[in-house]
Amino acid sequence: MYMKKYDTEGHVIVAVCDKNILGKKFREGKLVLKLDSSFYKGDEADETNVKEALLSATIANIAGEKAIACAVECGCIDPDAIIFIEDIPHAQMIRI
């Protein structure tokens, strides 16, 4: 997986994407999932690193089976909040 962290004023944004879908675009009806390298490609990360980063994030964008599994396992994403675009799982998280 690739993971990129953004530290902004008052927020920690984490973008996580499976390696095999990075740089691709998926469409389903009006929905478009564009997994730009400029946004998602940071460092390679294992499950432990991804879970730790998601637990500290205030905002997260997560795409791909492995990335979504990490987010569900650490309790950051409810399985009911996952959408599928061309069978690619995607979810967003915001902590208020």
Secondary structure, DSSP 8 states (H G I E B T S, - for coil): -EEEEEEETTEEEEEEE-GGGTT-EEEETTEEEE--HHHH-SEE--HHHHHHHHHH-SEEEEESHHHHHHHHHTTSS-GGG-EEETTEEEEEEE--
